[in-house]
Each structure stands twice: as structure tokens, then as C-alpha cells.
Amino acid sequence: MKGQKKTVWLLLGALAVLAAVYAGLRLTRDPLADGVWFDFSRGETVESIQLENPYGQFRFYQEEGVWMVDSGGVYRTNERKMALLCQSLEDFQVLRVLDGEAPGYGLEASPIRVRFTTSAGHEYALAVGNQTMSASDCYVKDLTDGRVFITDGASAAQLTGSLAAYRYKEIFTIDKTDITAIRYSVNGALQVALELGEDGGWYITQPYNRAPARTIEMNELLTQLRGWTVAGYVDTQAASPGELGLDGSSPTLQVTDGKGNTQTLIFGISGETTTCVQTGRENEVVLLYSTDIDLSTLGAEQLLFIAPLKTSIDQVQSIQVSVSTGDYIFTVEPGTGLVSCNGRYVDQSAFSGIFFKYIGLIADGADPGHAVPPQEAVAYFRTTLLDGSVTEMTAYGRDQGTCYMKLDGETVYYLETGRITELVSRIQEALAP
């Protein structure tokens, strides 16, 4: 029994020794055994990069967790491109280690040199030379210890980008799928401010006090913004902001996402096919296709949607239209759906046309802060629904072409008089003998 216990303890001791040896080997392993050049520890990542290639010199660094590139100016980087660049350095492939350097390797006057530091404080440097005879691999020299090896073309390819390749490709740095506020200004003057309500609808907060915005137009606007793509970049060192039309009179679009991040776009001059747009810093100017930009709907009156009489025809018990030519009260008989006006039956298709004009009495603008002089009403409208609820609107003269809309005791909005005229004409046609 004692012999068996001794044997067990010996086996356990041997296993412990083997485990320690294995751990030591892992800690002192040669990364070449894994086919990579650098020995990154667990969790170690690339922290900064200095790169020189035929396109220029680039310094990559992180600013609040975002990779930036400094090359004749500081720019936000293409996140996908930077991820590939960092991954290629962390897993830089080694196909074969060579005995030394030869003139045909092209390493002495290498056009591609990279130096980078890691989160662990390590610094590495490489020079990439000519392609090998296979034309798919490259000669590389480790500038820290002078060793030479061959890497695959994919590892070296990420070091050959231009500034355009490394720059951010999106227009928006905010979350364009979660836009919650928009402000549009021209010549420094705010034209319209919009906010997304908790009910999912958009509201005009300037110049109106939280007036509903048109749903279709807002959806089209958001779809347009999300579809904007970079058509090219502008060399801001070759032209001043004024020459690019990016001065105080430029139209600006300020967009905010659900997390409160805000970005301002400034629209400059337009060429035959593209328009200059500043997306962030003064030197971050890109080109957008001009045909993709349509801000004509970003006006308070174009987006305003006040439709107090809008309802569904199958919910209506009666509607009343009172104008100078008389009172017209249309009643819908429950069950049958038959419609009568002042006791006279009306063709249902004719009533549908009248109803369409009736609910089309929508605001064409707003005039907050005005004073309406005492006067008789131009028209009165009343809707009674099947559930007994009532909506009323009174129209008062504003000028030759418009009428104020009195809603809930206030006369902020106005509509074109022609809308009322068309409704009355439709009623008179339906009631004509």
C-alpha cells in the first residue's frame, strides 16, 4: 500500500514538472512557430503607428477611442481599414526567415516603412521591400534586429494605402439610423428645427411651437440623409474655406442622434456633379454627388402638417360646413351608410369627394404672435364622430388669399382661402338639381 502511495505521489510530481515546463515554453515561445513575426502577449494591441509609403507619411493615433490619421491635416479614419491594418501588424505573417539581406530585396531604399507601439509599451519597426519571384510575397526587414524574412502579400498590402483609403468613408460620425433632431440654417439664420417625439412623430419646434411635421416628407428626408456617400475628398490646403463656399453664409445642417451626439454639415460650392461638404474639422471636406442632395423640403411651411379635421370616413356621424352661402350639414345614417344634407340624400361617391376636400383643410403656414382684429368668421367647420366626440374649426380673414384657423381658442396657423372655395364648389355641385 505504501508503495502504491509513493508511486502516485511520484506521478503527480512528474505531472507538475511537465506542466511547469509547458508553461515556461508557452511564455518563452518563438512566435515564428506560429507563423507570425511579433510576439504579442494576451490582450496586447497596437496603440500608435507611423507609416511611410509611396503615397506619403501617416501618423495614426487614437483620440477618445477613435483612430485618427495625421497626414497634411488630421482626419478621422476608416474604421474597417484601421481594423485590417492593426490586425495585419498583430498577425504579421512570416513564411520563411532568410540568412541575410541581398541587393535584390529592395530593403535599403524601401519605399514602405512602418513603426508602431503597443499597449504593453513595446516598439516594432519594419521595412517592406520588393516582391519575390512568385510576385505574391514580399521581402521584409525587421529594423530593430536586422533580421530578414518573407511575408505574404496580404500582410504587406495594408501598408500601401493612400490617405483616401485610410480616411473615414461615411458622411456621418453620429448614428444616422437613430436621428432624433435636425436644425437647418441658411446665412446663419435658423430656418427650421425638428425633433422626434416620443410617439414616433416629428415636430417642428422652430419657428413653431411643436407643430406636427409631414410624415412622408420627413421619411423621405431621413432616407436621403442615410443614403449620402463620399464621392471624393477635397484638398483643403489648396483652397481656403471661402473659396470652397464654406463661410458664414453657407447652408448648415445640424443632426443629433439618440445618444445626444451632434454633427454639423456645412454645404459649400457645387461643381458639375459634386458638392463640397464640411463634415467635421475645418480640413474634413468631402464631395457628395449633387443629385443626392435635396434640402428644398427643409422649410417650416413645407413640412408643417396641421390637419385638424382629418379623420376616417367610416367614423363620421356628421360634418357641418357653414359659409356665406348657407349651412351644409351632412349626416351619415348608421347601418345603411346613406348620406343626407339638410334632409336631402346625397350620392355616396359625391360625398366621398366632399369629404376629401373637407379633411384637406390643412394649414399652409403659421403666424404666431399676431393679433386678429374683431371680425365675423369666414367659415365654420364641425365634425361629429360616432363616439360623440366633436372637432371644430373657425376660419377668419387674414389677407386676400389666406384665412386664420381658430383651433382650441388660438389662431396660430392659416390656410389658403382657395381650399375653402374648392370645398364649397364641390358641395354646390353635389347638391345641384
BELBEL-V977861 format. One record per backbone hydrogen bond with DSSP energy under -0.5 kcal/mol. NH is the residue of the N-H (numbers start at 1). CO is the residue of the C=O. E is the energy in kcal/mol with one decimal. If there is no record, write none. Layout:
BEGIN
((NH;CO;E) (NH;CO;E))
END
This chain:
BEGIN
((5;1;-2.2) (6;2;-2.1) (7;3;-1.9) (8;4;-2.3) (9;5;-2.4) (10;6;-2.1) (11;7;-2.3) (12;8;-2.7) (13;9;-2.3) (14;10;-2.3) (15;11;-2.4) (16;12;-2.1) (17;13;-2.1) (18;14;-2.5) (19;15;-2.6) (20;16;-2.2) (21;17;-2.5) (22;18;-2.7) (23;19;-2.6) (24;20;-2.4) (25;21;-2.4) (26;22;-2.3) (27;23;-2.2) (28;24;-2.0) (29;26;-0.7) (31;29;-0.6) (33;30;-2.1) (34;31;-1.6) (35;32;-1.3) (36;31;-1.7) (37;92;-2.4) (40;38;-1.0) (44;41;-2.0) (47;117;-2.9) (48;117;-1.4) (49;60;-2.2) (50;115;-3.1) (51;58;-3.0) (52;113;-2.7) (53;56;-2.4) (56;53;-2.0) (58;51;-3.2) (59;70;-1.4) (60;49;-3.2) (60;58;-0.5) (61;68;-2.0) (63;66;-3.0) (66;63;-1.3) (68;61;-3.6) (69;75;-2.7) (70;59;-2.7) (71;69;-0.7) (71;73;-2.8) (75;69;-2.6) (75;73;-0.5) (77;67;-1.9) (78;166;-2.9) (79;77;-0.7) (82;78;-2.6) (83;79;-2.2) (84;80;-1.9) (85;81;-2.2) (86;82;-2.8) (87;83;-2.2) (88;84;-2.2) (89;85;-1.7) (90;86;-2.5) (91;87;-2.1) (92;89;-1.2) (94;35;-2.1) (95;150;-3.5) (96;150;-1.1) (98;148;-2.5) (105;102;-2.1) (106;103;-1.3) (110;107;-1.0) (112;128;-0.8) (113;52;-2.4) (113;111;-0.5) (114;126;-2.4) (115;50;-2.7) (116;124;-2.4) (117;48;-1.8) (118;122;-2.0) (119;45;-2.4) (121;118;-1.9) (124;116;-2.7) (126;114;-2.8) (127;141;-2.0) (128;112;-2.6) (129;127;-0.5) (129;139;-3.3) (130;105;-3.0) (132;137;-2.2) (135;132;-1.7) (138;151;-2.5) (139;130;-2.3) (140;149;-2.8) (141;127;-2.6) (142;147;-3.0) (143;125;-1.8) (143;141;-0.8) (144;125;-0.6) (146;142;-2.5) (148;98;-0.5) (149;140;-2.6) (150;96;-2.4) (151;138;-2.4) (153;136;-1.9) (155;152;-0.6) (156;152;-1.3) (157;153;-1.9) (158;154;-0.8) (159;156;-1.7) (160;157;-1.7) (166;162;-1.7) (167;163;-1.7) (168;76;-2.2) (176;174;-1.1) (178;175;-1.7) (180;256;-2.9) (181;256;-1.4) (182;194;-2.2) (183;254;-2.3) (184;192;-2.5) (185;252;-2.3) (186;189;-2.3) (187;249;-0.9) (189;186;-2.1) (191;184;-3.1) (192;184;-1.5) (193;206;-2.4) (194;182;-3.2) (195;203;-2.4) (196;180;-2.6) (197;195;-0.5) (197;201;-3.5) (200;197;-1.8) (203;195;-2.6) (204;211;-4.0) (205;193;-2.4) (205;203;-0.7) (206;193;-1.3) (210;204;-0.6) (210;208;-1.2) (211;204;-2.3) (213;202;-2.6) (214;303;-2.5) (218;214;-1.8) (219;215;-2.6) (220;216;-2.4) (221;217;-2.2) (222;218;-2.6) (223;219;-2.2) (224;220;-2.1) (225;221;-2.4) (226;222;-2.3) (227;223;-1.0) (227;224;-0.6) (228;225;-1.3) (230;169;-1.0) (231;287;-3.6) (232;287;-0.9) (234;285;-2.1) (236;234;-1.2) (238;235;-1.3) (244;240;-1.6) (245;242;-1.2) (246;241;-3.2) (247;245;-0.8) (250;247;-1.7) (251;267;-0.5) (252;185;-2.4) (253;265;-2.7) (254;183;-3.1) (255;253;-0.6) (255;263;-2.9) (256;181;-2.4) (257;261;-2.2) (258;178;-1.4) (260;257;-2.0) (263;255;-2.5) (265;253;-2.9) (266;278;-2.1) (267;251;-2.7) (268;266;-0.5) (268;276;-3.4) (269;244;-2.6) (271;274;-3.5) (275;288;-2.6) (276;269;-2.7) (277;286;-2.6) (278;266;-2.7) (279;277;-0.6) (279;284;-2.5) (280;281;-0.7) (280;284;-0.7) (284;281;-1.7) (285;283;-1.5) (286;277;-2.8) (287;232;-2.8) (288;275;-2.4) (290;273;-2.6) (292;289;-1.8) (293;290;-1.4) (294;292;-0.6) (298;295;-1.5) (299;297;-2.2) (303;299;-1.9) (304;300;-1.4) (305;212;-2.6) (307;305;-0.7) (310;307;-1.5) (315;312;-2.0) (316;313;-1.1) (317;384;-2.9) (318;384;-2.0) (319;330;-2.1) (320;382;-2.5) (321;328;-2.8) (322;380;-2.9) (323;321;-0.5) (323;326;-2.5) (326;323;-1.7) (328;321;-2.9) (329;327;-0.6) (330;319;-2.9) (330;328;-0.6) (331;329;-0.5) (331;340;-2.9) (332;317;-2.7) (333;331;-0.6) (333;338;-3.1) (336;334;-1.3) (337;333;-2.4) (339;346;-0.6) (340;331;-2.2) (341;344;-3.4) (342;329;-1.7) (344;341;-1.4) (346;339;-3.3) (351;347;-2.3) (352;348;-2.1) (353;349;-1.6) (354;350;-2.0) (355;351;-3.1) (356;352;-2.1) (357;353;-1.6) (358;354;-2.2) (359;355;-2.6) (360;356;-0.7) (361;358;-1.3) (362;360;-1.9) (363;306;-2.3) (364;414;-3.0) (365;414;-1.2) (367;412;-3.6) (370;367;-1.2) (373;371;-0.6) (378;395;-3.3) (379;395;-1.4) (380;322;-2.1) (381;393;-2.8) (382;320;-1.9) (383;391;-2.8) (384;318;-2.9) (385;389;-2.6) (386;315;-2.4) (388;385;-2.1) (391;383;-2.2) (393;381;-2.3) (394;406;-1.5) (395;379;-2.9) (396;404;-1.8) (398;399;-0.6) (398;402;-2.0) (399;402;-1.6) (403;415;-2.8) (404;396;-3.1) (405;413;-3.0) (406;394;-3.5) (406;404;-0.6) (407;405;-0.8) (407;410;-3.1) (410;407;-2.2) (413;405;-0.5) (414;365;-2.2) (415;403;-2.5) (417;401;-2.7) (418;401;-0.5) (419;416;-1.6) (420;416;-0.7) (420;417;-0.6) (421;417;-2.1) (422;418;-2.4) (423;419;-1.6) (424;420;-2.5) (425;421;-2.3) (426;422;-2.0) (427;423;-2.0) (428;424;-2.5) (429;425;-2.1) (430;426;-1.7) (431;427;-1.9) (432;428;-0.6) (432;429;-0.5))
END
